[in-house]
Each structure stands twice: as C-alpha cells, then as structure tokens.
Amino acid sequence: MKVVDKAWTRAVGVASNSKARWIAAGVAAVVLFSGGAAVGAVLPDPTRSDEYVALNEENTELDESLASMEEKYRGVRGKYAELLTDIQDRERAVDSERKEIEEREAAAASAQEKVKAAEAAVKKREDAVSGAEAKQAANTVAEGTWTVGVDIEPGTYRTKENVGSSCYWEITTTGTNGDDIQANDIPGGGRPSATVVEGQDLTTRRCGAWQKQ
C-alpha cells in the first residue's frame, strides 16, 4: 500500500511540474505578444517624418529636372537633325554647282582647244599663202634686165597679163652688155613667154611682170 502511494505521488508531481512549465511558457508568450503590440503602438510612422518628406520632395524635384532635361535634349536633338539636313542640302547644292563649274570649264577648255586648232590651221594657211606669195614673188620678173642664176632662176617665164604693141624683150649672153642677142621679140599682144638658162640675161621693157612657169 505504501509502494502504491509513493508511485502515485511521484506521478502526480511529474504531471504537476509539466503543467507548470506549459503554463509558464504560455504566460511568457502572452507577455511577449502584448509587449510587441505595445511597442508597435508606440513607434512613429516613418512616412510622416521630416526626413522622409524632404527626401520625397527632393526625389520629385529630381524627377521634374530629369523630365525637363529630357525635353531639352529632344529639342536639341530635333534642331541638330534640322541643322544636319540643312548642311546636307547645302553640300548637295555645292556639289551640283561644282559639277556645273567643272562642266563649264571642260566646255571652255574644249572651245579653247578648238580655237587653238583653228588658229593653227589659219596660220598654216597663211604660211602656205605667204610661202606661195614669196615663191611667186621670187619667180616674178619685173621690167629691167636680170641675170639668170643670180637674179632669177633658169626656166620658162610668161607675162602675167596681155601685153601691148610696145612690149619688147630680149635674151643676151651674160657679160656682153647686150651685144650678143640670142633671142628677142616685139609680140604686139597676147602673153609671150621666154626660156632662159644660166649664162644669159633677160631684158624686158613695157611688158609688165613675168612669172616663172
């Protein structure tokens, strides 16, 4: 009987201690929760603080400044695009004018070359005419006495125009002062001719000019 009582007493003690511990834990939890709620009720709202308000206003100002800068950037970018387009248009206009100038210069150079070619052709003709005139002058015999091989070339000479009845010509041996007459004539009209060689003199009076044939 005593043994049963001791076992019962021990079991009741253990149960009592466990219950006490559970109750103590519950009380502590209630106290902690209540303390947290009290602390939460006591702490101030951070969104109402001066620092928060100042930071919020500063952030708003920064946003507005950023928006203004973005607007200015878009404006500057638009002006830059317009300026770039204007520059490109001017460059195209300058290129077009440069091409026109180059074409005009090329046309002027071509015209100048044609002028030079024409001048060269004219000079060539003038030289040819001058040469022919010079040759004709050298082969033309006027009135007088001429020594063949010295004053005139050997060959056949003919009057440039018809002669009158007073025309007289003669061929004499050079150095005889006209005493050795080899041929002479008073043609009286027409265009007479005479052939002379070196060692002879040709004398012509009132016959006009003679030309070598």
C-alpha positions as a Python dict, from the first residue, in 0.01 Angstrom:
ca = {
    (1, 'M'): (0, 0, 0),
    (2, 'K'): (283, 237, 72),
    (3, 'V'): (451, 147, -251),
    (4, 'V'): (139, 249, -450),
    (5, 'D'): (114, 576, -269),
    (6, 'K'): (472, 663, -342),
    (7, 'A'): (432, 587, -712),
    (8, 'W'): (114, 793, -729),
    (9, 'T'): (272, 1079, -555),
    (10, 'R'): (564, 1074, -791),
    (11, 'A'): (341, 1062, -1100),
    (12, 'V'): (128, 1346, -971),
    (13, 'G'): (442, 1553, -908),
    (14, 'V'): (575, 1498, -1255),
    (15, 'A'): (242, 1591, -1407),
    (16, 'S'): (223, 1899, -1195),
    (17, 'N'): (571, 2012, -1299),
    (18, 'S'): (492, 1961, -1671),
    (19, 'K'): (171, 2157, -1644),
    (20, 'A'): (352, 2431, -1461),
    (21, 'R'): (606, 2454, -1738),
    (22, 'W'): (337, 2474, -2007),
    (23, 'I'): (155, 2743, -1819),
    (24, 'A'): (477, 2942, -1773),
    (25, 'A'): (551, 2920, -2145),
    (26, 'G'): (202, 3037, -2231),
    (27, 'V'): (225, 3328, -1995),
    (28, 'A'): (562, 3429, -2144),
    (29, 'A'): (420, 3416, -2496),
    (30, 'V'): (125, 3631, -2396),
    (31, 'V'): (354, 3882, -2230),
    (32, 'L'): (586, 3891, -2535),
    (33, 'F'): (296, 3941, -2777),
    (34, 'S'): (149, 4207, -2563),
    (35, 'G'): (487, 4382, -2536),
    (36, 'G'): (534, 4372, -2916),
    (37, 'A'): (189, 4514, -2969),
    (38, 'A'): (263, 4786, -2723),
    (39, 'V'): (593, 4866, -2889),
    (40, 'G'): (422, 4872, -3233),
    (41, 'A'): (164, 5108, -3100),
    (42, 'V'): (430, 5336, -2959),
    (43, 'L'): (666, 5353, -3275),
    (44, 'P'): (602, 5661, -3510),
    (45, 'D'): (501, 5635, -3883),
    (46, 'P'): (827, 5683, -4090),
    (47, 'T'): (635, 5835, -4386),
    (48, 'R'): (539, 6127, -4163),
    (49, 'S'): (894, 6217, -4065),
    (50, 'D'): (1060, 6538, -4186),
    (51, 'E'): (1346, 6341, -4341),
    (52, 'Y'): (1106, 6128, -4543),
    (53, 'V'): (910, 6431, -4661),
    (54, 'A'): (1234, 6614, -4754),
    (55, 'L'): (1363, 6310, -4943),
    (56, 'N'): (1030, 6271, -5120),
    (57, 'E'): (1031, 6638, -5226),
    (58, 'E'): (1393, 6611, -5340),
    (59, 'N'): (1306, 6300, -5542),
    (60, 'T'): (1012, 6487, -5700),
    (61, 'E'): (1238, 6778, -5792),
    (62, 'L'): (1491, 6537, -5943),
    (63, 'D'): (1217, 6373, -6149),
    (64, 'E'): (1099, 6712, -6272),
    (65, 'S'): (1458, 6817, -6352),
    (66, 'L'): (1515, 6491, -6541),
    (67, 'A'): (1193, 6541, -6739),
    (68, 'S'): (1300, 6900, -6824),
    (69, 'M'): (1644, 6784, -6933),
    (70, 'E'): (1489, 6510, -7146),
    (71, 'E'): (1260, 6770, -7309),
    (72, 'K'): (1556, 6998, -7377),
    (73, 'Y'): (1753, 6703, -7514),
    (74, 'R'): (1469, 6620, -7752),
    (75, 'G'): (1458, 6984, -7863),
    (76, 'V'): (1833, 6999, -7916),
    (77, 'R'): (1823, 6669, -8099),
    (78, 'G'): (1547, 6800, -8325),
    (79, 'K'): (1745, 7117, -8400),
    (80, 'Y'): (2055, 6907, -8467),
    (81, 'A'): (1858, 6692, -8712),
    (82, 'E'): (1731, 7007, -8888),
    (83, 'L'): (2082, 7155, -8897),
    (84, 'L'): (2224, 6829, -9031),
    (85, 'T'): (1957, 6818, -9302),
    (86, 'D'): (2031, 7180, -9395),
    (87, 'I'): (2405, 7108, -9412),
    (88, 'Q'): (2343, 6804, -9632),
    (89, 'D'): (2118, 7009, -9863),
    (90, 'R'): (2386, 7278, -9889),
    (91, 'E'): (2654, 7019, -9958),
    (92, 'R'): (2441, 6872, -10236),
    (93, 'A'): (2388, 7222, -10377),
    (94, 'V'): (2763, 7291, -10360),
    (95, 'D'): (2836, 6958, -10531),
    (96, 'S'): (2585, 7043, -10804),
    (97, 'E'): (2742, 7387, -10855),
    (98, 'R'): (3088, 7232, -10857),
    (99, 'K'): (2982, 6986, -11126),
    (100, 'E'): (2834, 7269, -11333),
    (101, 'I'): (3156, 7468, -11296),
    (102, 'E'): (3363, 7164, -11394),
    (103, 'E'): (3140, 7107, -11697),
    (104, 'R'): (3171, 7474, -11794),
    (105, 'E'): (3548, 7463, -11750),
    (106, 'A'): (3564, 7147, -11960),
    (107, 'A'): (3349, 7312, -12228),
    (108, 'A'): (3567, 7624, -12214),
    (109, 'A'): (3883, 7412, -12239),
    (110, 'S'): (3735, 7225, -12535),
    (111, 'A'): (3638, 7553, -12703),
    (112, 'Q'): (3985, 7690, -12635),
    (113, 'E'): (4141, 7382, -12792),
    (114, 'K'): (3916, 7428, -13095),
    (115, 'V'): (4018, 7793, -13115),
    (116, 'K'): (4384, 7694, -13095),
    (117, 'A'): (4333, 7433, -13365),
    (118, 'A'): (4154, 7687, -13585),
    (119, 'E'): (4430, 7943, -13524),
    (120, 'A'): (4691, 7681, -13610),
    (121, 'A'): (4502, 7595, -13929),
    (122, 'V'): (4473, 7964, -14020),
    (123, 'K'): (4842, 8016, -13954),
    (124, 'K'): (4923, 7713, -14162),
    (125, 'R'): (4716, 7851, -14448),
    (126, 'E'): (4871, 8194, -14400),
    (127, 'D'): (5217, 8040, -14402),
    (128, 'A'): (5127, 7844, -14712),
    (129, 'V'): (4989, 8154, -14879),
    (130, 'S'): (5288, 8357, -14764),
    (131, 'G'): (5518, 8086, -14890),
    (132, 'A'): (5336, 8074, -15218),
    (133, 'E'): (5338, 8450, -15242),
    (134, 'A'): (5705, 8459, -15152),
    (135, 'K'): (5778, 8192, -15407),
    (136, 'Q'): (5566, 8370, -15662),
    (137, 'A'): (5742, 8696, -15583),
    (138, 'A'): (6079, 8525, -15618),
    (139, 'N'): (5968, 8383, -15951),
    (140, 'T'): (5825, 8712, -16077),
    (141, 'V'): (6030, 8929, -16307),
    (142, 'A'): (5955, 9300, -16334),
    (143, 'E'): (6073, 9542, -16601),
    (144, 'G'): (6452, 9558, -16632),
    (145, 'T'): (6750, 9335, -16707),
    (146, 'W'): (6804, 9020, -16497),
    (147, 'T'): (7094, 8774, -16487),
    (148, 'V'): (6986, 8408, -16484),
    (149, 'G'): (7130, 8209, -16191),
    (150, 'V'): (7195, 8534, -15997),
    (151, 'D'): (6878, 8744, -16011),
    (152, 'I'): (6632, 8489, -16145),
    (153, 'E'): (6617, 8112, -16172),
    (154, 'P'): (6656, 7929, -16502),
    (155, 'G'): (6326, 7827, -16665),
    (156, 'T'): (6041, 7949, -16878),
    (157, 'Y'): (5878, 8284, -16794),
    (158, 'R'): (5545, 8420, -16919),
    (159, 'T'): (5381, 8759, -16883),
    (160, 'K'): (5104, 8779, -16618),
    (161, 'E'): (4879, 8982, -16845),
    (162, 'N'): (4833, 9052, -17213),
    (163, 'V'): (5090, 9291, -17349),
    (164, 'G'): (5055, 9587, -17580),
    (165, 'S'): (5225, 9669, -17906),
    (166, 'S'): (5509, 9849, -17728),
    (167, 'C'): (5627, 9537, -17539),
    (168, 'Y'): (5985, 9430, -17615),
    (169, 'W'): (6202, 9154, -17462),
    (170, 'E'): (6539, 9004, -17545),
    (171, 'I'): (6780, 8734, -17424),
    (172, 'T'): (7151, 8812, -17439),
    (173, 'T'): (7475, 8643, -17331),
    (174, 'T'): (7580, 8750, -16983),
    (175, 'G'): (7877, 8984, -16982),
    (176, 'T'): (7833, 9114, -17337),
    (177, 'N'): (7642, 9427, -17231),
    (178, 'G'): (7353, 9321, -17455),
    (179, 'D'): (7566, 9296, -17773),
    (180, 'D'): (7520, 8917, -17808),
    (181, 'I'): (7144, 8884, -17861),
    (182, 'Q'): (7034, 8522, -17866),
    (183, 'A'): (6659, 8591, -17889),
    (184, 'N'): (6421, 8887, -17889),
    (185, 'D'): (6065, 8982, -17989),
    (186, 'I'): (5804, 9256, -18013),
    (187, 'P'): (5495, 9038, -17971),
    (188, 'G'): (5241, 9318, -18017),
    (189, 'G'): (4983, 9140, -17795),
    (190, 'G'): (4897, 8822, -17612),
    (191, 'R'): (5106, 8673, -17331),
    (192, 'P'): (5452, 8599, -17467),
    (193, 'S'): (5696, 8355, -17298),
    (194, 'A'): (6075, 8318, -17295),
    (195, 'T'): (6306, 8037, -17178),
    (196, 'V'): (6640, 8128, -17019),
    (197, 'V'): (6937, 7934, -16880),
    (198, 'E'): (7240, 8023, -16672),
    (199, 'G'): (7486, 8248, -16857),
    (200, 'Q'): (7206, 8457, -17004),
    (201, 'D'): (7037, 8789, -16924),
    (202, 'L'): (6665, 8858, -16970),
    (203, 'T'): (6567, 9213, -17058),
    (204, 'T'): (6200, 9324, -17066),
    (205, 'R'): (6051, 9664, -17147),
    (206, 'R'): (5686, 9773, -17128),
    (207, 'C'): (5571, 9410, -17100),
    (208, 'G'): (5458, 9412, -16738),
    (209, 'A'): (5552, 9135, -16493),
    (210, 'W'): (5670, 8790, -16594),
    (211, 'Q'): (5616, 8473, -16391),
    (212, 'K'): (5812, 8151, -16391),
    (213, 'Q'): (5603, 7861, -16515),
}
